[in-house]
Amino acid sequence: MLRLSTRAPGFAEAFARVVDDRRESAVDVADDVAAILKDVRARGDAALAELTAKFDGHDLDQTGWRIAAETCKAAFDALDPTLRAALETAADRIRAYHEAQMPENRDYTDAAGVRLGAVWRAVDAAGLYVPGGRAAYPSSLLMNAIPAKVAGVERLVVVTPTPKGEVNPLVLAAAHLAGVDEVWRVGGAHAVGALAYGTGRIAPVDVVTGPGNAWVAEAKRQLYGVVGIDMVAGPSEILVIADKQNYPWRIAADLLSQAEHDPTSQSILITDDEDYADHVAEAVELELGELATQATARTSWNDNGVIIVVESFDEAPELANRLAAEHVEIATDDPEAIFAQIRHAGSVFLGRMTPEAVGDYVAGPNHVLPTGRRARFSSGLSVLDFMKRTSFIQLDEAALEAIGPAAVALAQAEGLPAHARSVSVRLNK
């Protein structure tokens, strides 16, 4: 764990290294992914079957390509009632929040008499990647699938790896609850390729969302333009801005809530008190001893954890904006004052009683958020990722006479006479 102080010589250089540290996969997977996508595009289902046998260790013809809707419903019905109620609470809150995001169409006539506007329409089909293995999260399925359904997507397709043919029943239960239309037992870069290009069994989609490993992220990057994507996400991260009025073990738990995701995750604390920094560091060590995910969380904390002691919290917003973290907790006496100066963050959690983990599950806003400083230019997943805007224009004779001559002049200046003539032939009586 790295300890920094804004008072110390060399802080600027040390902090710059933290900001610039990518923590992305060191494995160069671009060539491998390109070959996989080429194979899927050329051979379709045959490639999917071979790659699934190679990476997931089962024969799709024996285990079954598609998981039936009845199987998903049975998984939901078999849930412990408390867990079923928790999933339903999460789904209801996620749905309500995203329903409030729905954009409004516009239709108006301006001073020149030109009718202008825009209409929003959902894509026809969306694909959702749901990881298996280390990261099989029903909460992520809800966070991806529900906004798509709220947006009006008619066909929602899930692909998920099933190592040795085994599937997580919680994922199937969440698929039923979210109203997923198709669930396919394939994962990896080849599954993303199937969603983009289509195969004999799997029809192509228009947008692909959802988290995955380095191969999945690279496949999405390479296929952008063939399909839309939500983002290319990297390791999870949390920045906690906390004063000494917080119980140290609460802040320690918040830091570890992201460290346990992956060894490459990052947890950063900014505080204004050296002694409090010591107390939190000690609490992290104690918390680690109790975690079932200790091995992962300890590697993340030891390799990527950072504690920064500032002279005052007036310094915190600038540091936070340079980090542009996925999650930012502000646990101070006046969180609003700091929040007002935060320009770059995936999602912000205000106050001492707002742990980031609540946002992961039941608060309502989406937990699919930009990582790796991408919050400088992108936002979390929303209904807009499953929609597109179509503008429209309507002119009558008077409106064309009002603005048409300017269009003619500009077209002629650009050396496009046919453009100019398409307007002028309507202006000439």
MIROPA-317303 format. One record per residue (C-alpha): x, z, y; residue number from 1; residue in one letter. Coordinates in nm, 2 decimals. Each point is the difference from the previous one (the first is absolute). Layout:
# residues N
<<X; Z; Y>; NUM; 'a'>
...
# end
This chain:
# residues 429
<<0.00; 0.00; 0.00>; 1; 'm'>
<<0.13; -0.10; 0.34>; 2; 'l'>
<<-0.01; 0.26; 0.28>; 3; 'r'>
<<0.02; -0.13; 0.36>; 4; 'l'>
<<-0.02; 0.15; 0.35>; 5; 's'>
<<-0.06; -0.19; 0.32>; 6; 't'>
<<0.25; 0.24; 0.17>; 7; 'r'>
<<0.28; -0.10; -0.24>; 8; 'a'>
<<0.26; -0.26; 0.09>; 9; 'p'>
<<-0.06; -0.32; -0.20>; 10; 'g'>
<<-0.37; 0.06; -0.03>; 11; 'f'>
<<-0.09; -0.35; 0.14>; 12; 'a'>
<<0.21; -0.17; -0.26>; 13; 'e'>
<<-0.12; 0.21; -0.29>; 14; 'a'>
<<-0.36; -0.04; 0.09>; 15; 'f'>
<<0.05; -0.38; 0.04>; 16; 'a'>
<<0.12; 0.00; -0.36>; 17; 'r'>
<<-0.32; 0.18; -0.11>; 18; 'v'>
<<-0.21; -0.25; 0.19>; 19; 'v'>
<<0.18; -0.30; -0.14>; 20; 'd'>
<<0.01; 0.12; -0.36>; 21; 'd'>
<<-0.23; -0.24; -0.19>; 22; 'r'>
<<-0.02; 0.19; -0.33>; 23; 'r'>
<<-0.16; -0.31; -0.15>; 24; 'e'>
<<0.09; -0.10; -0.35>; 25; 's'>
<<0.37; -0.08; -0.03>; 26; 'a'>
<<-0.08; -0.24; -0.28>; 27; 'v'>
<<-0.02; -0.37; 0.11>; 28; 'd'>
<<-0.31; -0.11; -0.17>; 29; 'v'>
<<-0.08; -0.31; 0.21>; 30; 'a'>
<<0.14; -0.26; -0.25>; 31; 'd'>
<<-0.17; 0.18; -0.30>; 32; 'd'>
<<-0.33; 0.01; 0.18>; 33; 'v'>
<<0.02; -0.37; 0.10>; 34; 'a'>
<<0.06; -0.10; -0.36>; 35; 'a'>
<<-0.29; 0.21; -0.12>; 36; 'i'>
<<-0.24; -0.15; 0.26>; 37; 'l'>
<<0.11; -0.35; -0.09>; 38; 'k'>
<<-0.06; 0.07; -0.37>; 39; 'd'>
<<-0.35; 0.15; 0.07>; 40; 'v'>
<<-0.09; -0.30; 0.22>; 41; 'r'>
<<0.12; -0.25; -0.27>; 42; 'a'>
<<-0.13; 0.17; -0.32>; 43; 'r'>
<<-0.28; 0.23; 0.12>; 44; 'g'>
<<-0.13; 0.23; -0.28>; 45; 'd'>
<<0.28; -0.08; -0.24>; 46; 'a'>
<<0.25; 0.13; 0.25>; 47; 'a'>
<<-0.21; 0.31; 0.06>; 48; 'l'>
<<-0.02; 0.08; -0.37>; 49; 'a'>
<<0.38; -0.04; -0.05>; 50; 'e'>
<<0.09; 0.20; 0.30>; 51; 'l'>
<<-0.25; 0.28; -0.08>; 52; 't'>
<<0.15; 0.02; -0.35>; 53; 'a'>
<<0.35; 0.02; 0.14>; 54; 'k'>
<<-0.06; 0.26; 0.28>; 55; 'f'>
<<-0.31; 0.20; -0.13>; 56; 'd'>
<<0.06; -0.02; -0.37>; 57; 'g'>
<<-0.34; -0.13; -0.12>; 58; 'h'>
<<-0.18; -0.31; -0.10>; 59; 'd'>
<<-0.28; -0.09; 0.24>; 60; 'l'>
<<-0.18; -0.19; -0.28>; 61; 'd'>
<<-0.02; 0.32; -0.20>; 62; 'q'>
<<-0.05; 0.26; 0.27>; 63; 't'>
<<-0.23; -0.22; 0.21>; 64; 'g'>
<<0.06; -0.18; 0.32>; 65; 'w'>
<<-0.29; 0.13; 0.20>; 66; 'r'>
<<-0.13; 0.36; 0.01>; 67; 'i'>
<<-0.38; -0.01; -0.02>; 68; 'a'>
<<-0.22; 0.15; 0.27>; 69; 'a'>
<<-0.16; 0.21; -0.27>; 70; 'e'>
<<0.34; 0.16; -0.08>; 71; 't'>
<<0.05; 0.09; 0.36>; 72; 'c'>
<<-0.34; 0.15; 0.02>; 73; 'k'>
<<0.06; 0.20; -0.32>; 74; 'a'>
<<0.32; 0.13; 0.15>; 75; 'a'>
<<-0.19; 0.11; 0.31>; 76; 'f'>
<<-0.27; 0.17; -0.20>; 77; 'd'>
<<0.25; 0.18; -0.21>; 78; 'a'>
<<0.18; 0.17; 0.29>; 79; 'l'>
<<-0.01; 0.37; 0.05>; 80; 'd'>
<<-0.29; 0.07; 0.24>; 81; 'p'>
<<0.23; 0.16; 0.26>; 82; 't'>
<<0.24; -0.30; 0.00>; 83; 'l'>
<<-0.30; -0.25; 0.01>; 84; 'r'>
<<-0.14; 0.18; 0.30>; 85; 'a'>
<<0.35; -0.01; 0.17>; 86; 'a'>
<<0.02; -0.37; -0.05>; 87; 'l'>
<<-0.35; -0.05; 0.13>; 88; 'e'>
<<0.08; 0.21; 0.31>; 89; 't'>
<<0.31; -0.21; 0.06>; 90; 'a'>
<<-0.19; -0.32; -0.05>; 91; 'a'>
<<-0.28; 0.10; 0.24>; 92; 'd'>
<<0.24; 0.10; 0.27>; 93; 'r'>
<<0.22; -0.31; -0.03>; 94; 'i'>
<<-0.31; -0.22; 0.01>; 95; 'r'>
<<-0.15; 0.17; 0.31>; 96; 'a'>
<<0.33; -0.02; 0.19>; 97; 'y'>
<<0.04; -0.37; -0.08>; 98; 'h'>
<<-0.36; -0.09; 0.07>; 99; 'e'>
<<0.07; 0.12; 0.36>; 100; 'a'>
<<0.29; -0.25; 0.01>; 101; 'q'>
<<-0.22; -0.30; -0.04>; 102; 'm'>
<<0.06; -0.24; 0.30>; 103; 'p'>
<<-0.27; -0.14; 0.21>; 104; 'e'>
<<-0.07; -0.37; 0.04>; 105; 'n'>
<<0.00; -0.14; 0.36>; 106; 'r'>
<<-0.22; -0.26; 0.15>; 107; 'd'>
<<-0.02; -0.06; 0.38>; 108; 'y'>
<<-0.01; -0.26; 0.27>; 109; 't'>
<<0.26; 0.02; 0.28>; 110; 'd'>
<<-0.02; -0.09; 0.37>; 111; 'a'>
<<0.07; -0.37; -0.07>; 112; 'a'>
<<-0.29; -0.02; -0.24>; 113; 'g'>
<<0.22; -0.02; -0.31>; 114; 'v'>
<<-0.14; 0.19; -0.31>; 115; 'r'>
<<0.28; 0.19; -0.17>; 116; 'l'>
<<0.03; 0.25; -0.28>; 117; 'g'>
<<0.14; 0.10; -0.33>; 118; 'a'>
<<-0.15; 0.09; -0.34>; 119; 'v'>
<<0.16; 0.21; -0.27>; 120; 'w'>
<<-0.02; -0.09; -0.36>; 121; 'r'>
<<0.14; 0.16; -0.32>; 122; 'a'>
<<0.23; -0.19; -0.23>; 123; 'v'>
<<-0.16; -0.12; -0.31>; 124; 'd'>
<<0.23; 0.18; -0.25>; 125; 'a'>
<<0.26; 0.27; 0.02>; 126; 'a'>
<<0.25; 0.13; -0.25>; 127; 'g'>
<<0.11; 0.36; -0.03>; 128; 'l'>
<<0.32; 0.10; -0.17>; 129; 'y'>
<<-0.02; 0.34; -0.16>; 130; 'v'>
<<0.33; 0.14; -0.13>; 131; 'p'>
<<0.05; 0.15; -0.34>; 132; 'g'>
<<0.28; 0.22; -0.12>; 133; 'g'>
<<0.14; 0.24; 0.26>; 134; 'r'>
<<-0.27; -0.08; 0.26>; 135; 'a'>
<<-0.34; -0.04; -0.16>; 136; 'a'>
<<-0.22; 0.13; 0.29>; 137; 'y'>
<<-0.38; -0.03; 0.00>; 138; 'p'>
<<0.01; 0.10; 0.36>; 139; 's'>
<<0.18; -0.32; 0.09>; 140; 's'>
<<-0.25; -0.21; -0.18>; 141; 'l'>
<<-0.28; 0.16; 0.21>; 142; 'l'>
<<0.20; -0.05; 0.32>; 143; 'm'>
<<0.05; -0.37; -0.08>; 144; 'n'>
<<-0.33; -0.09; -0.17>; 145; 'a'>
<<-0.25; 0.18; 0.23>; 146; 'i'>
<<0.11; -0.17; 0.32>; 147; 'p'>
<<-0.02; -0.34; -0.17>; 148; 'a'>
<<-0.36; 0.07; -0.12>; 149; 'k'>
<<-0.09; 0.13; 0.34>; 150; 'v'>
<<0.13; -0.32; 0.16>; 151; 'a'>
<<-0.23; -0.20; -0.23>; 152; 'g'>
<<0.25; -0.14; -0.25>; 153; 'v'>
<<-0.22; -0.14; -0.28>; 154; 'e'>
<<0.27; 0.00; -0.28>; 155; 'r'>
<<0.25; 0.28; -0.03>; 156; 'l'>
<<0.26; -0.03; -0.27>; 157; 'v'>
<<0.23; 0.28; -0.13>; 158; 'v'>
<<0.32; -0.07; -0.19>; 159; 'v'>
<<0.17; 0.30; -0.15>; 160; 't'>
<<0.29; 0.04; -0.25>; 161; 'p'>
<<-0.08; 0.18; -0.32>; 162; 't'>
<<0.32; 0.11; -0.17>; 163; 'p'>
<<-0.04; -0.02; -0.38>; 164; 'k'>
<<-0.36; -0.11; 0.07>; 165; 'g'>
<<-0.10; 0.34; 0.14>; 166; 'e'>
<<-0.20; 0.03; 0.33>; 167; 'v'>
<<-0.05; 0.30; 0.22>; 168; 'n'>
<<-0.37; 0.09; -0.03>; 169; 'p'>
<<-0.01; 0.14; 0.35>; 170; 'l'>
<<0.09; -0.35; 0.13>; 171; 'v'>
<<-0.29; -0.15; -0.20>; 172; 'l'>
<<-0.23; 0.27; 0.13>; 173; 'a'>
<<0.10; -0.08; 0.36>; 174; 'a'>
<<-0.05; -0.37; -0.07>; 175; 'a'>
<<-0.36; 0.07; -0.11>; 176; 'h'>
<<-0.07; 0.22; 0.30>; 177; 'l'>
<<0.15; -0.25; 0.25>; 178; 'a'>
<<-0.20; -0.29; -0.14>; 179; 'g'>
<<0.29; -0.21; -0.13>; 180; 'v'>
<<-0.11; -0.32; -0.16>; 181; 'd'>
<<0.29; -0.08; -0.23>; 182; 'e'>
<<0.28; 0.21; -0.16>; 183; 'v'>
<<0.29; -0.18; -0.17>; 184; 'w'>
<<0.26; 0.16; -0.22>; 185; 'r'>
<<0.30; -0.16; 0.16>; 186; 'v'>
<<0.25; 0.13; 0.25>; 187; 'g'>
<<0.33; -0.08; 0.17>; 188; 'g'>
<<0.10; -0.30; 0.21>; 189; 'a'>
<<-0.17; -0.23; -0.26>; 190; 'h'>
<<-0.33; 0.17; 0.07>; 191; 'a'>
<<0.04; -0.06; 0.38>; 192; 'v'>
<<0.08; -0.37; -0.08>; 193; 'g'>
<<-0.32; -0.02; -0.21>; 194; 'a'>
<<-0.21; 0.13; 0.28>; 195; 'l'>
<<0.16; -0.25; 0.25>; 196; 'a'>
<<0.01; -0.32; -0.22>; 197; 'y'>
<<-0.27; 0.07; -0.25>; 198; 'g'>
<<0.04; -0.05; -0.38>; 199; 't'>
<<-0.24; -0.12; -0.27>; 200; 'g'>
<<-0.16; 0.34; -0.02>; 201; 'r'>
<<0.06; 0.15; 0.35>; 202; 'i'>
<<-0.15; -0.19; 0.29>; 203; 'a'>
<<0.21; 0.01; 0.32>; 204; 'p'>
<<-0.08; 0.23; 0.29>; 205; 'v'>
<<0.05; -0.03; 0.38>; 206; 'd'>
<<0.17; 0.34; 0.08>; 207; 'v'>
<<0.22; 0.23; -0.21>; 208; 'v'>
<<0.04; 0.37; 0.09>; 209; 't'>
<<0.13; 0.31; -0.17>; 210; 'g'>
<<0.33; 0.18; -0.06>; 211; 'p'>
<<0.25; -0.08; -0.27>; 212; 'g'>
<<0.37; 0.01; -0.09>; 213; 'n'>
<<0.28; -0.22; 0.15>; 214; 'a'>
<<-0.11; -0.30; -0.21>; 215; 'w'>
<<-0.36; 0.03; 0.11>; 216; 'v'>
<<0.10; 0.04; 0.36>; 217; 'a'>
<<0.23; -0.30; -0.02>; 218; 'e'>
<<-0.27; -0.21; -0.17>; 219; 'a'>
<<-0.24; 0.08; 0.28>; 220; 'k'>
<<0.26; -0.10; 0.26>; 221; 'r'>
<<0.07; -0.33; -0.17>; 222; 'q'>
<<-0.36; -0.08; -0.04>; 223; 'l'>
<<-0.11; 0.07; 0.35>; 224; 'y'>
<<-0.14; -0.32; 0.13>; 225; 'g'>
<<-0.14; -0.09; -0.34>; 226; 'v'>
<<-0.21; 0.31; 0.03>; 227; 'v'>
<<-0.04; 0.26; 0.27>; 228; 'g'>
<<0.16; 0.34; -0.06>; 229; 'i'>
<<-0.04; 0.35; 0.14>; 230; 'd'>
<<0.37; 0.08; 0.05>; 231; 'm'>
<<0.33; 0.02; -0.18>; 232; 'v'>
<<0.03; 0.37; -0.05>; 233; 'a'>
<<0.31; 0.21; -0.06>; 234; 'g'>
<<0.07; 0.36; -0.10>; 235; 'p'>
<<-0.24; 0.26; 0.13>; 236; 's'>
<<0.10; 0.22; 0.30>; 237; 'e'>
<<-0.12; 0.30; 0.20>; 238; 'i'>
<<0.11; 0.14; 0.33>; 239; 'l'>
<<-0.11; 0.36; 0.08>; 240; 'v'>
<<0.03; 0.13; 0.35>; 241; 'i'>
<<-0.05; 0.37; -0.03>; 242; 'a'>
<<0.07; 0.32; 0.20>; 243; 'd'>
<<0.08; 0.34; -0.13>; 244; 'k'>
<<-0.36; 0.12; 0.01>; 245; 'q'>
<<-0.06; -0.19; -0.33>; 246; 'n'>
<<0.06; 0.18; -0.33>; 247; 'y'>
<<0.32; -0.16; -0.13>; 248; 'p'>
<<-0.14; -0.05; -0.36>; 249; 'w'>
<<-0.28; -0.21; 0.14>; 250; 'r'>
<<0.23; -0.23; 0.18>; 251; 'i'>
<<0.23; -0.01; -0.31>; 252; 'a'>
<<-0.30; -0.10; -0.21>; 253; 'a'>
<<-0.08; -0.28; 0.24>; 254; 'd'>
<<0.35; -0.14; -0.01>; 255; 'l'>
<<0.00; 0.00; -0.38>; 256; 'l'>
<<-0.34; -0.16; -0.01>; 257; 's'>
<<0.17; -0.33; 0.07>; 258; 'q'>
<<0.34; 0.08; -0.17>; 259; 'a'>
<<-0.18; 0.02; -0.33>; 260; 'e'>
<<-0.12; -0.36; 0.02>; 261; 'h'>
<<0.34; -0.16; -0.07>; 262; 'd'>
<<0.37; 0.08; 0.02>; 263; 'p'>
<<0.03; -0.24; 0.29>; 264; 't'>
<<-0.28; 0.17; 0.20>; 265; 's'>
<<0.10; 0.17; 0.32>; 266; 'q'>
<<-0.11; 0.33; 0.16>; 267; 's'>
<<0.11; 0.09; 0.35>; 268; 'i'>
<<-0.06; 0.32; 0.20>; 269; 'l'>
<<0.03; 0.03; 0.38>; 270; 'i'>
<<0.00; 0.36; 0.13>; 271; 't'>
<<0.12; 0.18; 0.31>; 272; 'd'>
<<0.14; 0.31; -0.17>; 273; 'd'>
<<0.32; 0.03; -0.21>; 274; 'e'>
<<-0.12; 0.31; -0.19>; 275; 'd'>
<<-0.33; -0.16; -0.08>; 276; 'y'>
<<0.19; -0.31; -0.13>; 277; 'a'>
<<0.19; 0.23; -0.24>; 278; 'd'>
<<-0.33; 0.16; -0.11>; 279; 'h'>
<<-0.16; -0.33; -0.08>; 280; 'v'>
<<0.31; -0.12; -0.19>; 281; 'a'>
<<-0.01; 0.32; -0.21>; 282; 'e'>
<<-0.37; -0.04; -0.06>; 283; 'a'>
<<0.06; -0.36; -0.12>; 284; 'v'>
<<0.25; 0.13; -0.26>; 285; 'e'>
<<-0.26; 0.26; -0.12>; 286; 'l'>
<<-0.28; -0.26; -0.01>; 287; 'e'>
<<0.22; -0.24; -0.20>; 288; 'l'>
<<0.04; 0.26; -0.27>; 289; 'g'>
<<-0.37; 0.01; -0.06>; 290; 'e'>
<<-0.07; -0.38; 0.00>; 291; 'l'>
<<-0.06; -0.20; -0.31>; 292; 'a'>
<<0.13; -0.29; 0.20>; 293; 't'>
<<0.32; 0.19; 0.08>; 294; 'q'>
<<0.24; -0.26; -0.12>; 295; 'a'>
<<-0.14; -0.28; 0.22>; 296; 't'>
<<-0.06; 0.22; 0.30>; 297; 'a'>
<<0.34; 0.16; -0.01>; 298; 'r'>
<<0.18; -0.33; -0.01>; 299; 't'>
<<-0.21; -0.12; 0.29>; 300; 's'>
<<0.06; 0.31; 0.21>; 301; 'w'>
<<0.37; 0.02; -0.08>; 302; 'n'>
<<0.07; -0.37; 0.06>; 303; 'd'>
<<-0.24; -0.08; 0.28>; 304; 'n'>
<<-0.14; 0.32; 0.15>; 305; 'g'>
<<0.08; 0.08; 0.36>; 306; 'v'>
<<-0.05; 0.30; 0.23>; 307; 'i'>
<<0.05; -0.06; 0.37>; 308; 'i'>
<<0.01; 0.29; 0.24>; 309; 'v'>
<<-0.09; -0.10; 0.36>; 310; 'v'>
<<0.05; 0.20; 0.32>; 311; 'e'>
<<-0.37; -0.04; 0.08>; 312; 's'>
<<-0.29; -0.19; -0.13>; 313; 'f'>
<<0.02; -0.23; 0.30>; 314; 'd'>
<<0.27; -0.18; -0.21>; 315; 'e'>
<<-0.22; -0.05; -0.30>; 316; 'a'>
<<-0.22; -0.30; 0.10>; 317; 'p'>
<<0.30; -0.22; 0.07>; 318; 'e'>
<<0.15; 0.08; -0.34>; 319; 'l'>
<<-0.33; -0.05; -0.17>; 320; 'a'>
<<-0.05; -0.34; 0.16>; 321; 'n'>
<<0.34; -0.11; -0.11>; 322; 'r'>
<<-0.07; 0.11; -0.36>; 323; 'l'>
<<-0.35; -0.16; 0.01>; 324; 'a'>
<<-0.09; 0.19; -0.31>; 325; 'a'>
<<-0.28; -0.06; -0.25>; 326; 'e'>
<<-0.14; 0.35; 0.04>; 327; 'h'>
<<0.06; 0.23; 0.30>; 328; 'v'>
<<-0.12; 0.36; 0.00>; 329; 'e'>
<<-0.01; 0.19; 0.33>; 330; 'i'>
<<-0.03; 0.37; -0.06>; 331; 'a'>
<<0.06; 0.16; 0.34>; 332; 't'>
<<-0.20; 0.20; 0.26>; 333; 'd'>
<<-0.10; -0.32; 0.18>; 334; 'd'>
<<0.01; -0.29; -0.24>; 335; 'p'>
<<-0.20; -0.23; 0.23>; 336; 'e'>
<<0.28; 0.01; 0.26>; 337; 'a'>
<<0.25; -0.14; -0.25>; 338; 'i'>
<<-0.26; -0.24; -0.16>; 339; 'f'>
<<-0.06; -0.15; 0.34>; 340; 'a'>
<<0.36; -0.12; 0.01>; 341; 'q'>
<<0.01; -0.13; -0.36>; 342; 'i'>
<<-0.01; -0.38; 0.01>; 343; 'r'>
<<0.12; -0.08; -0.35>; 344; 'h'>
<<-0.14; 0.17; -0.31>; 345; 'a'>
<<-0.20; -0.11; -0.30>; 346; 'g'>
<<-0.23; 0.31; 0.02>; 347; 's'>
<<0.02; 0.32; 0.19>; 348; 'v'>
<<-0.12; 0.35; -0.12>; 349; 'f'>
<<-0.07; 0.24; 0.28>; 350; 'l'>
<<0.02; 0.38; -0.01>; 351; 'g'>
<<0.12; 0.27; -0.24>; 352; 'r'>
<<-0.29; -0.05; -0.25>; 353; 'm'>
<<0.03; -0.37; -0.05>; 354; 't'>
<<0.23; -0.07; -0.29>; 355; 'p'>
<<0.08; -0.37; -0.06>; 356; 'e'>
<<-0.13; 0.03; -0.36>; 357; 'a'>
<<-0.36; 0.03; 0.13>; 358; 'v'>
<<0.05; -0.35; 0.15>; 359; 'g'>
<<0.12; -0.12; -0.34>; 360; 'd'>
<<-0.33; 0.08; -0.16>; 361; 'y'>
<<-0.31; 0.11; 0.19>; 362; 'v'>
<<0.03; -0.02; 0.37>; 363; 'a'>
<<-0.12; -0.36; 0.03>; 364; 'g'>
<<0.27; -0.20; 0.18>; 365; 'p'>
<<0.20; -0.23; -0.23>; 366; 'n'>
<<0.31; 0.13; -0.16>; 367; 'h'>
<<0.15; -0.35; -0.05>; 368; 'v'>
<<0.24; 0.02; 0.30>; 369; 'l'>
<<0.30; -0.18; 0.13>; 370; 'p'>
<<0.34; 0.14; -0.10>; 371; 't'>
<<0.36; -0.07; 0.08>; 372; 'g'>
<<-0.06; 0.00; 0.38>; 373; 'r'>
<<-0.26; -0.27; -0.03>; 374; 'r'>
<<-0.25; 0.22; 0.19>; 375; 'a'>
<<0.17; -0.15; 0.31>; 376; 'r'>
<<-0.20; -0.32; -0.06>; 377; 'f'>
<<-0.26; 0.05; -0.27>; 378; 's'>
<<-0.29; 0.23; -0.09>; 379; 's'>
<<-0.15; 0.16; -0.31>; 380; 'g'>
<<-0.23; -0.18; -0.23>; 381; 'l'>
<<-0.35; -0.06; 0.15>; 382; 's'>
<<-0.31; -0.22; -0.05>; 383; 'v'>
<<0.17; -0.25; 0.22>; 384; 'l'>
<<0.25; -0.08; -0.27>; 385; 'd'>
<<-0.29; -0.14; -0.20>; 386; 'f'>
<<-0.16; -0.19; 0.28>; 387; 'm'>
<<0.09; -0.29; 0.23>; 388; 'k'>
<<-0.14; -0.10; 0.35>; 389; 'r'>
<<-0.14; -0.34; 0.07>; 390; 't'>
<<-0.04; -0.09; 0.37>; 391; 's'>
<<-0.26; -0.24; 0.12>; 392; 'f'>
<<-0.06; -0.20; 0.32>; 393; 'i'>
<<-0.30; -0.19; 0.13>; 394; 'q'>
<<-0.02; -0.21; 0.32>; 395; 'l'>
<<-0.28; -0.19; 0.17>; 396; 'd'>
<<0.05; -0.28; 0.25>; 397; 'e'>
<<0.04; 0.23; 0.30>; 398; 'a'>
<<0.24; 0.22; -0.18>; 399; 'a'>
<<0.22; -0.29; -0.10>; 400; 'l'>
<<0.00; -0.13; 0.35>; 401; 'e'>
<<0.12; 0.34; 0.12>; 402; 'a'>
<<0.30; 0.04; -0.23>; 403; 'i'>
<<0.05; -0.34; -0.16>; 404; 'g'>
<<0.22; -0.15; 0.28>; 405; 'p'>
<<0.26; 0.28; -0.05>; 406; 'a'>
<<0.01; -0.08; -0.37>; 407; 'a'>
<<0.06; -0.37; 0.08>; 408; 'v'>
<<0.28; 0.08; 0.24>; 409; 'a'>
<<0.18; 0.23; -0.25>; 410; 'l'>
<<-0.04; -0.25; -0.29>; 411; 'a'>
<<0.15; -0.28; 0.21>; 412; 'q'>
<<0.28; 0.23; 0.11>; 413; 'a'>
<<0.08; 0.06; -0.37>; 414; 'e'>
<<0.00; -0.37; -0.08>; 415; 'g'>
<<-0.31; 0.02; -0.23>; 416; 'l'>
<<-0.23; -0.28; 0.13>; 417; 'p'>
<<-0.25; 0.02; -0.28>; 418; 'a'>
<<-0.05; 0.37; 0.08>; 419; 'h'>
<<-0.06; -0.09; 0.36>; 420; 'a'>
<<-0.24; -0.29; -0.09>; 421; 'r'>
<<-0.21; 0.21; -0.23>; 422; 's'>
<<-0.09; 0.20; 0.31>; 423; 'v'>
<<-0.01; -0.27; 0.26>; 424; 's'>
<<-0.24; -0.23; -0.19>; 425; 'v'>
<<-0.25; 0.28; 0.03>; 426; 'r'>
<<0.07; 0.05; 0.37>; 427; 'l'>
<<-0.04; -0.37; 0.10>; 428; 'n'>
<<-0.36; -0.08; 0.06>; 429; 'k'>
# end
